Amino acid sequence: MSGSGNLPSLELANSEDSEIGGSDSNPIIPGLPDDIAELCLLHVPYPYQALVRSVCSSWNRVIEDPNFLVSRKSLSLSLWYLFVCSFHKSTARIQWQALDPRSGSWFVLPPMPAHKGASAPAFAFASAPRQGKLFVLGGSHKDTKSAMGTTVMYHASTNRWSLLAPMRNPRAFFTAGCVGGKIVAAGGCRPPLCTTLSAVECYDMKTDTWSQAAAMRPGLVKYDSAVVGNRLYLTEGWTWPFTFTPRGLVYDPDKDTWQEMRAGMREGWTGIGVVLKDRLFVVSEHGDHRLKVYCPEGDTWKYVNGDRFPCEALKKPFAVSGGDHGVIYVVASGLHVGVGRVFEMEDGEFSVTWEVAAAPKAFHDFSPCNAQLLYA
């Protein structure tokens, strides 16, 4: 696995040992009751479970059982990992890897199916973090420039990709987000004519089906998006040379309606957004890339106190992710990661501290295009 960084090794059982638990009559681990053996396997952290599966059929059967994931969650054994989609700057080869923030170890994921020859920046991404599910939608082929309608899911509990029902409208360079328990895919274009799409569709994870939703304003080009509460926010963002005021839309899944984004929100959204505990933060694309937070009460933005973003060590492009534990991850060129810990003070103001986690040298030619936090 090229570029696996400091991936620890796990010594596998030899062929004689691999017969252990090969039949239902054999114990999972000799000398232990099966319930104790299963508890031992429950404590094997991601991603070592992928190696454990190859030891013997009985171990694989235990980990593949849907109740195994339920038990890990009930015992609070699932931990969060940072999953990063990147591409090689010279070859455009797409590679997924996961970072364990606790140890600093990187783990390379299996390659995605049905995406050979695809352009990584054209994908849209969404996730169901607590379920350990990551979704990659659409995209375009580099050679034919044709849009793709594929839906692919990675499940951390099995370390596998699955092809799901395709979207109704092939599209590229669009936005997606998990809103109200469903994945919303909105906008984008259809190469090679670069026709912008106003069609919106929703994916139901329970039934593996796509359905049509209310169309959005035509001609709006996605720059950034975020899910705050039960709303999907989509903005064009400020782009050089600032010749027009950006537009922005908000999708309400309960009413299946789109409305205009508030003026202060769209005009101050000058970078890549990330959501922490239902508050929208932005890592500014300009100047010193300071972190700021949106204040919905006054439709204004405030700079966050504390450290300035380490823009000397972290170079664009950025992929940003955050979660309910108050930490922002900014993946930069070469897959170096800025870790911002955000604190809310007694007066309601926010403060941030930054540190940089250097990536393995093997990643120096990779650029990130998305990052997602998942529990595994």
N, C-alpha and C positions, 0 to 999 in steps of 0.2 A: 504494500500500500504506500505509494509514493506520497511524500509530504505528510506523513502521519505524526511528525514531531516526536515527542517523548512518549509514544504509545507504549504502555507497559505490556509485557507478555504474560500469557497465562498458559502454563504447561498443561497439555492435554493428556488424557489417559491413553495408555497404549492399547493395542488391539485386544489384548486379553481383558483389560479392565473395562473396555467398551461394551462388554457383554453384560456388565452389571445393570440390573433393572431392565434387561432387554425384553422380558416378558412380565406379565401382570403378577406372576407368582413370586418373582424375585423382589427383594427390598430395593428401595430407591438408593439408600446408602447402607451397605452391610453393617450390621451391628447396631443400627438405630431404628426405632419405630418410624413408620412412614410419616406420621405427623411432625415428628421432630426433624426428619430429613427435609420435608417440605419447608419448614421454618428456616432451615439453613439456606436453602435455595432462595427464599424470599429476601434474604439479606445480601445476596449477590448484587452489587450495583450495576446500573447501566454504565457502559455497554458490554461488560464482561458476560452478560447473559447470552450474547450471540456465540461466545466461545463455549459456554457451558452446555448449550444445546447440542454441540457436536460430540460431547463426551459419550452419551449413550441415549437410547430411545426413551428410557423412562424419565431421564432428566428433561429431555426435549418435551415429552408429553406433559410434565408438570408445568413448565414455563409457558407452553402454548395454551394451557387451560385458561379460559376467560376469567375464572375465579382467582387466578394467580394475580392478575393486575388489580382486581378488586381488593384482595388481601393486602397488597403493597400499599394501596391508598389508605385503607382503614388503619394500617399500622404506621402511617405517615413515613413510609420508607422511600417514596418517590422524591427525587431531588430535581432541581431545575438545571438545565443545560442550555448553552447557547448554540443554536444551529445556524450555520452560515452557508449561504449559496454564493459561490465565487466562480470566476472564470480566469483562465490563464491569458495574460495580456497578449502573448504572441500567437498561441495556437487556438485561443477561444474555447479551449476544453473546459467543460463545466465540472465542478467538483463540489460536493457537499461534505462538510465536516462539522463535528460538534466539539465544543470546548467545555471542559469541566472547570468552572471558575474556582473551585476549591483547591484543585491540585495543579491547575494550569496545563493539564494534558489535553491534547487534541486527538480526536478519533475520526477517521475517514469513514463516511457512510457508503453503502452500496450505490452504484450508479442508478440514475433514474431510468425507467423504461420509456421507450418511444420518444426520446428526446435527443437522439443522435443528430448532429448538425443543426441544433436549435441555437438561437441567439439568446443568451441568458438575460440581458437587460429587458427583453420584450415580455418576460414572464410577469404574472401577478401572483402574489403569495397571500396566504391566510393560514390561521392556525386555531386549534382548540387546545390551548396549553394544558389545561387540567386533564384532558383526555390523552395527551401525548401525541396529538395528530397534527401533521403539517401538510398543507395543500399547495400544489403548484399548478397554476392554471394558464391555459393558452400559450402565447408566444408566437414566434415566427421562425421559419427555416432560413438559414443564412444564404443558401444557394438560390432557392426559388422565390424568396421573399414572401411566400404565402403564409397567411395566418393559420394558427393552430387552434383547435377547440378542445384539446385534451384536458382531462382532470386527473391528476396523479396525487396519491396520498402516501405519506410516510408515517408509519406507526412505530413509535419508539419501543413499545412493548415487544415487538417482534423483529425490530431492525429490518423491516422490509417495506418496499414500495408496492402499491397496488394501483391498477388502472381502474378508474371509476367512470361513471356515465359522462360522456362528453358534453360540453356546453352546447346550447342551441345555436350560438353565434360564434364562429371562430373569430378571435380578436388578439391584438398585441398592444403593448404599451398602455395598459388599462389599470384600473384599481380594483382591489378586492378586500373584503374584510368580513370577519365573523360578527354578525349583528343579530341579536335576538335568537341565537341558536342556529342561524342559517348563514351560509356564505353568500355575500352579495358581490356580483361581478358587474362593473359599470364602466361604460365609455370605452375608450381605446380607439384603435384604428384597424383597418383591414388592408394590409399591404397586398400588392405593390402600389396601388393607386393612392394609398394613405387616406382612404375615405374614413372620416370620423364616424363613430357609432354613438347613437343616443340610446340604443337598446340596453336594458338592464335585466338581469336574470338572477334568480336565487336558487341555491343548492340546498336540498334537504338531506342532511347526513343520515337520517334514519331510514329514508326510502331510496337513497341514491338516485334522486331525480332532480332535474332542473325545471324551473317554471318561470314564466315571464313576469316581470315586475314593471312598475311605472317607469316610463322612459324619462331620461334626464335631458337637460338642455343640450341641443346639438352644438357641436363645434367647440366644446370646452375640452381643453387638452390637460390631462392629468399631470400634475407636478408632484403632489404629495397628498396623502390621505391619512386619516386616523379614526378609530372607533372610540368615542367617548360616551360612557353610559350606554344607551341603546340607540345611538345615532352614528351614522357614517358621515364624516366630514371630508369633502373633496375640494382642493384648491389648486389653481393654476400656479400660484406663487409668483414672486418677483423674479424676473429674469433680465439680465443685461440686454439692452441699455435702458431698461425701465421706461419704455415708451408708452405703456398702458397700465392701467390699474387692474390687478388680477381679479378674476371672478372666482366665486366659491359657491358650493351647493351643500345642502344637508339632506340626508335621506332618513326618513322615519319609517321603519319597517312595520310598525303597528298600523299606521294609516296608509302605508304604501304610497307616500307622497314625497316630492322634492320641494325644498324651499331655498330661498337665497340665504347665503351665509351672512352673518352680521358684519357690518363694514369694518369695525375695529379688529375683528378676528381675522378677516381675510387680508387686510392691509398690513397687519403685524406678523403674519405667518411668513417669515423670511428665511426659512430653513427647513430642516427635516424634523417632523413632529414625532413625539413619543409620549405615551400615556402612562402615568403613574397614579394608581388609585383614583381613576376618573378625573385627573387633572392633566391638561394638555401642556406639554413643555416643547420647546423648539430649540434645537442646536442651530444657531444662525449660520448661514452659508457665507456671510460677509464679515469683514473686519476680523476681530479676534475670536469669532465663533462663540460668543458668550451664550450661556443658557438663559432662557427666559420662560416665563410661565403665563398662561392666559388667565385673566380674571373675568369670569362671565358676568359678575355683578355690574361692572362698569364697562364691559366690552373693551378692555384695555389689556396691555401686556406689561409685565414687570421683569426687570433683570433679576436673576437669582443671585443672592449673596454668596460669598465664599470664593473658591478657586476659579480662576479663568480656565477655559477649555485649553488643553495642551496642544495647540495647533502646530507647534514646532515639531512635535513627535508624531502627530497623526495627520496624514495628508489625505485629501479627497481622492476618490469618491468615498462617501460614508454610507454605511448601513446601520440603522439604529434600532434598538429594541429595549423594552423595559417591562416591568411586571409589577405585581402587587407587593413586592418586598422593598420598593423604594430605591432600586438601583437601575441606572441607565448604562447600556453597553453601546459604544460607538465603535463599529468595526471599520477600519481605515485601509488604505492601500497597503498591500503586504500582509493584511489580516492582523495588524497590530490592533489591540483593543483598548479603548479608553473606558475606564470604569468610573462612573460618576455616582456617588452616594448622596442622595438628596434627603434632607432633613427638614421637617416643618417645625418652626420654632413657636414659642408660646404666643407671640404677637401675630401669628398667622403668616409671617414671612417664611421664605424658603432659603436654605443654604445648601451648597454642594461642595464636595471634595472630590478631586480627580486623581487617579493614578493610571499608569500605562502598563499593560501586560504585553510584553513583546512576543511576537509570534515566532515560530521556528523559521530558520533561514530558508527552508525549502518552500516557504510560502511567499517569498519576496516578489514573485512575478504574478501573483494573484490579486485580482480586484474584487471586492465584495459587491453583490447586487441586492442582497437581502439578508436579514438576520431575524431569527425568531427564538423566543424563550419557550421551552417546553419542559414539562415534568415527565421524568422517565424513571 
